[in-house]
Amino acid sequence: ILITGSNGFLGRWFSDIFRHIDENILDSSCNIICADNNIVRGDTRDKSIVLNICEKIDTKSLGIKNIDYIINCAGIASPKIYKNYPVETLDVSYSGTKNILELGRKFGVESILCFSSSEVYGTPDIDNIPTTEEYIGLIPTMSDRSCYDIGKKVLETLCHVHYEKYQSPVKVVRPFNLYGPKMGLHDNRVLPNFIDNIIKGKSLKVYGDGNQTRTFCYVTDAIVTMIKILLMGKDGEIYNVGNPKPEIGIKDLAEEVSNVVNKNVGVEVIDYPNFYPSDEPLRRCPDISKTVLCINYKPQISLQEGLLKMYNHYKEKV
């Protein structure tokens, strides 16, 4: 199993989960290749390689002799970072995805999982919330978020083309606000921001008016869903991955986090900082009917339970 972006939030979860499966469940050995463009964090029992998927992949020099599955987590997901690195963000969505799909063809892999985003929907109209995979979102091509949003649409098109032309066994997932331990506390995503501030005793900063809504899916529910899609999903298809309930405003979310962890540090509603793209979707809520029908799994962890798990994880590390 090749896991790209293995240093990131989801990459770390996938590598840890597959290591656990290998040691505790499987009868025969599962070889895990952790790949990232930075110095690779990984279990010493796994093969770890430094790999920039935007460049031509030389499998011989990397010592890769066989790949059966690819989980392509590589990408730039932090709004603060992709606003500063828009060209690199687009590059990983186009050149990186293209190289990974070609790698899959070379090895005749059984399945490839590629990551799009719920951002491709933009702000759906009220008749399309919860949002199904068939909804065609309206997103601008010239904004601070376009490098990420449009890049993910390009990724989806590349996967579609490779499926149609080469019958590539690729599945695309559109995650809706996944959260939990192993997230970068300082990548400026909303829940890491809140958790970090609570631990430091600082007020929770809400950007904009705080009325923008999201639904949040705890990471273990998402990982189970995505592994099932990798193994059971239909080639060439797109699947929403998330928890449709509750849809909650960001100001209300800040207050919920405070209540769950019993820390009243206060909530401030402020203007968007210069480093954060302000043109974010106003609502985001998935219809997961297609995904549930395919894999027979629904999210199990409530928002309150997940928030407490995340808080306790980071509190113990400070």
KAFEN-V529504 format. One record per helix or strand. SS is the DSSP state (H for helix, E for strand). FROM is the first residue (numbers start at 0). LEN is the number of residues. If there is no record, write none. Layout:
# KAFEN-V529504
ss->{SS SS}
from->{FROM FROM}
len->{LEN LEN}
This chain:
# KAFEN-V529504
ss->{E H E E H E H H E H E H E E H E E H E E E H E E H E E H H}
from->{1 8 32 46 58 68 78 85 110 117 121 125 130 137 145 169 177 189 203 212 216 218 237 247 249 266 285 288 302}
len->{3 16 4 4 4 4 6 22 5 4 1 3 1 1 21 6 2 11 4 2 2 14 4 2 12 4 1 7 13}
